[in-house]
């Protein structure tokens, strides 16, 4: 198969497989582009049933790629569960399939794929965000736009889970917002256009971030070239976080390679806060039970003070339980798919 003239990269999460089935059914086997797909799966999922499902509805060749596979036109590649899928240019464009650090808690992550595509294919990239929860793909579309490519988003009004499309639209100057039934024709039309005469210049910071992802782990010196330290901690490894200097979206990464949008980092902090509060509630319940047992047996020299302490801790327990059950920790909706 010939090398592709364009690269179409797709990111989706909750509700993604039905949307992908509908989209790939519109794409012809003669498409001059390769299609690379990130769908958030559980890390222990078997990818073969998913690629077989797509193949049954697609005229394109559909593959679950291995590291080093060439990128060929008219072919769809689905990121294996638990592995990042990256595009790499060179004498022969090829794929990297890695178990690198998660981005926005996902592996595979749309942001990682989109960034690598922007660096490898520049203005020949079309980024697509479909249905899904939370924030993956928004930063990736910005990477693609900065590399000269195009951004396409499923109309959130028809998306089963509109959070990913809506986040992309809030943060990126998207070129096309279309319903699924029109997206195949749009992608055909875009990839049939003449290639730009001059290759767009890819920003150096994107190249640096792509290199960190390809090598699986970076160094503090490498991260300092594109970011500056901030008093925040990486929720995935506990290391120091750095605020990325470039781009419109506020983003963070640590030197081991974990990366987050500000929204993703906030969501993680909210989840951690809630978990901590539930642990605190459990410990207070256990303390109350211990004090009650001691009071019942007359243990301790001050029974009146014991009763007072029990009543006081009951008040704290009731307040904390009410706080948690009312949802006041500010949690965003949880993604129904695993990353």
C-alpha positions, -999 to +999 in steps of 0.1 A: +000+000+000+012+035-007+022+060+020-007+083+029-011+118+017-029+128+049-032+115+084-067+114+101-064+110+138-095+103+159-101+105+196-131+092+214-142+077+247-176+069+262-200+060+234-171+058+210-175+024+194-210+030+179-198+064+167-167+049+151-188+021+134-210+048+118-180+069+107-158+042+093-187+029+073-186+061+053-149+059+044-139+042+011-110+018+007-094+042-018-091+070+009-056+085+003-052+089+041-044+066+070-068+067+100-054+064+135-079+059+163-077+062+201-106+048+220-104+047+257-107+010+269-100-007+301-063-015+302-070-052+305-094-053+275-088-074+244-086-051+214-093-078+188-131-079+191-131-041+187-110-040+155-130-070+141-162-050+148-148-020+129-136-042+100-171-057+096-185-022+088-155-007+069-142-009+034-108+000+047-083-024+061-085-024+099-056-033+120-045-036+157-009-023+151+024-034+164+054-011+172+072-002+139+043-010+115+044+012+084+016+038+080-004+030+048-031+048+030-066+032+031-059+016+065-073+022+099-052+015+130-068+012+164-046+019+194-042-013+215-056-012+250-031+001+275-007+014+248-001+048+233-003+050+195+021+075+180+030+085+145+066+089+134+079+104+102+111+094+084+121+077+052+090+055+058+062+069+081+056+043+108+038+038+141+052+036+176+031+015+201+044+023+236+036+019+272+046+054+281+033+076+309-004+084+309-017+117+297-048+130+315-048+096+332-053+078+298-032+053+279-038+054+250-044+091+250-058+112+221-035+141+231-004+119+227-015+106+193-025+141+181+007+157+191+029+130+174+008+134+143+012+172+143+050+168+145+052+140+119+027+152+093+022+189+100-005+205+078-014+171+064-032+161+097-069+162+103-078+158+140-112+145+149-129+145+184-160+123+188-183+115+218-167+111+252-164+123+288-139+147+303-111+164+285-088+142+263-084+155+228-088+192+233-051+199+238-044+175+210-065+195+186-046+226+196-013+208+188-027+200+153-038+235+147-004+249+157+012+224+133-010+237+104-036+209+104-073+210+106-097+203+136-130+185+132-154+179+161-187+159+162-217+181+168-221+179+206-259+181+203-259+146+188-230+131+207-240+104+232-215+120+256-209+156+246-181+165+271-151+158+249-166+177+219-177+206+241-143+209+258-126+210+224-150+237+211-144+258+243-107+258+239-097+254+203-105+273+171-122+243+154-125+243+116-156+220+113-184+210+136-205+183+119-229+155+127-216+120+122-236+112+091-218+141+073-183+135+087-172+108+062-179+130+032-161+159+048-130+138+055-130+126+019-133+161+006-105+174+028-081+145+018-088+150-019-075+186-017-041+194-032-013+193-007+001+227+004+031+237-017+052+246+014+054+224+045+042+242+076+068+248+103+061+227+134+068+246+167+099+234+185+080+229+218+057+203+201+088+185+188+103+185+223+071+171+239+068+145+212+104+134+217+098+130+255+068+108+247+087+087+222+115+080+247+090+070+274+108+091+300+123+126+299+146+146+322+140+177+342+164+196+318+142+186+289+110+197+306+125+230+316+130+239+279+092+240+274+078+246+310+085+262+343+082+247+378+051+254+399+042+244+435+020+214+424+024+177+426+019+151+398-011+130+409+002+100+390+038+097+404+041+124+431+068+143+413+070+180+408+048+195+381+058+221+355+035+245+338+039+244+300+048+277+285+032+275+250-003+272+236-037+286+246-046+257+269-032+257+304-012+224+307+011+207+331+036+178+329+062+162+351+097+151+341+087+114+340+062+122+312+028+124+328+008+153+313-024+170+321-047+199+310-057+222+338-092+207+337-078+172+339-055+181+368-084+198+386-106+167+381-078+145+396-075+169+426-112+167+432-112+129+431-083+128+455-100+152+479-132+131+479-112+099+486-094+116+514-126+128+530-142+093+529-111+080+546-114+107+573-151+097+577-141+061+582-115+070+608-139+092+627-166+064+627-140+040+641-130+065+668-166+070+678-171+032+680-141+028+701-151+056+725-186+041+727-172+007+736-150+022+763-179+041+778-202+011+778-176-009+798-168+020+821-132+021+808-113+053+813-112+076+844-136+103+830-169+088+818-187+122+816-159+135+794-161+103+773-198+110+766-191+146+756-163+134+732-187+109+717-214+135+711-188+159+696-174+134+672-210+124+662-216+160+651-184+160+630-194+127+614-228+140+605-214+173+590-188+154+570-213+128+558-238+155+547-209+174+529-200+142+510-235+131+501-245+165+489-216+164+464-199+196+477-165+183+467-172+197+433-165+165+414-169+166+376-188+137+360-168+105+360-158+090+327-176+057+322-147+042+302-113+032+316-081+048+303 
